[in-house]
């Protein structure tokens, strides 16, 4: 998605450890107009599938997932990182490691909101090692729900998450794939559109 790539080039910041900070428009402060365009792109990729539930993980994926859910006219469900008093014991849970934060979390989804009849589209803002996505896939498997696909705003193509998911046969739509980062110059190289499949 050219508009997203241009915005990353213009406003993204490269931090030590190959971290790309785009919190000024995607995962802290949100550019709603751009997120709408991103939701439209993901909708076009999966519109032929009978999506009944959008699934993400708190907190960074929620903004984009909300707009995707609106396009599919489907509920948005997000995995929580903390058990609250209103999250009952009848839950699916899994462990998710975070590349960006350097830690791991147990995440939880109430069983009543993810029946086996659901056809799920997973949405997230970033895909690097693929841990969050694999955690959400695991929750879908526990529920017996059908995974229709995965939509991601930004994939780090030089890290193994995307390749692993494709090798496993999961339908994956990444709107921008970063192939290389030069920390010294600040240059970001994106995968060409014809190479994304």
N, C-alpha and C positions, 0 to 999 in steps of 0.2 A: 504494500500500500504506500504509494509515493508520498502522500500527505503526511503519513506517520514517520516515514524515513526522513523527510525534510525537517520535521519538527524535532526529531531526535538529534539530527545534525546541528540544528540551530540552537536548541535549548538544553540538550542533554549534557551531563557532566560525567567525565570518566574519573572514577575514584580508584584508589589502589586495590589490587586484587581482581581486576577486570570487572568491577562493578560499574554499571551504567545507571546514573541517577537521573530519573525523569519525573521526579516528584513535583516539579513545578507545573506539570500539565496532566499527569496520569494517576499517580498513586499517593498524592497528598493533597495538592491543589489540583482540581480537575477541570480540564477544558471540555465542557459539555458538547460543544459543537463537534470537536474532533472525536470524542467518544461516540457520538451518534453516527458519524461516518464509519467508525470501526465496527459498531454494532450492525450497521447495514451490510458491511463486507462479510461478517460472520453469518448473518442471516442468509445472504445469497449462497454461501457455501453449503449450508445445511437445511435450506428451506424445503427440500424434497423429503426430509425425514420427519416422522410424526413426533416431534419433540414435545414432551409433556412436563419436563422439569429442567431448569437451569441450575447447575450446582457449581459453587465456588468455595473458597476458603477465606475466612476473615484475615485481614481486612482489605488488602489492596485490590483484590479482584472484584469487590462488591460493586463499585461504581460502573465499570464496563458491563458486568453481568446483569445489572439492573436494566440497562438499556437494551441488552440482548434479549432479556426476558420480555421486555415490552414488545419487541419486534415479533417474538414467537407467541405472544399472548399466553405465556406460561409462568407459573410461579417460580420465584427465585429462592433457592435454599442454600444457605451457607453453613459450612462446617465451622463450629465454634472451637476456640482454643482454650476456653475455660468452661468448667461445669458451673452453671448457675443454679439457683434453687428451683427455677422453673424448667430446667432440663432434667427430666426424670431418668430413672435408672435404665429404662428400656431404650438403649441407644446402640448405634454402631460407633466404633471408635478405632482409630489407627494412629500410628506414630508418623510424624512428618518432620524431616530435617530441613532447615532453611540454610541455603547457601549464603544469602545476603546477610542474615543475622548471626550465622555461625552457631545456631542452637537447634534444638528439636522440641516439638510440641506434640502432645496427644491432642487429637482433634475429634470432635463429637458431632453426630447428627442423630436427631430423634427418629426412631424407627417409624413413628406415625406419619412423618413427612416424606418418607422415601419407600413407598410400597414396591413390591416386585413388578407391578404393572407399569411402572414409570419407564419412559424412554428419555435418557438423560444426555444433556449436552454440558460438558465441563468447560468452564471459562476461567481464565486467569490472566493476570497482567504480564507476567514474566515466565519464561521457561528456560531454565539453565540445566541443572542436574536432573530435573524431572521429579523430584521427591514429592512436591505438593500434588502434582498431577497423579502420581502413582498412589499416593494416599487416598485421593478421591476415587480413583478406579477401584481400590480395595474396598472402600465403603459401598460403591455400587455393587461389587461382587457379593459382599456380605448381604446386601438387600435382595439380591437376585434381580436387580433392575437391568435394563438393556442400556448399554453405552452406545449412543449414536455417534459421538465424536467429541473432539476437543478443540476449542478455539482459544488462541493465545494472541495477545497484542504483540509482544516482543519475544523472540526466541534468540538465545545465544547459540548460534550454529556451531561454534567452536567448542561447546561443551556437550556432553553426551545425551542429554535428556530427549531432545527431538529425535535424534537418530534411533534411540532405544524404542521410543513409542512407535515410530514408523516401522521398525523391524518387527515389532509385535503385532503389526497390522491395524493399529488404531487410526481411524481417520483424523488427521491433524491439520488444522488451518492456522498458520502463523502469519500475522499481517505484515510483520517485518522480521527478517532473519539477519542478525548481525554475524558476519563471517569472521571479522577480525577487528581488534581494537589496538591502536597504537597509543599507549599511555603518554609517551613523550610528546607526540605531536597533537594528540587529541583527535586523530582521524579514526573514523568508524567506517568500515567497509561492509556493505550490505550484499546479500545474495541476490543475484539477478532473478527476475520474476520467472523466467523459463527454467531456472534451476531449483525452484522451491518445491516442486512436486516430489 
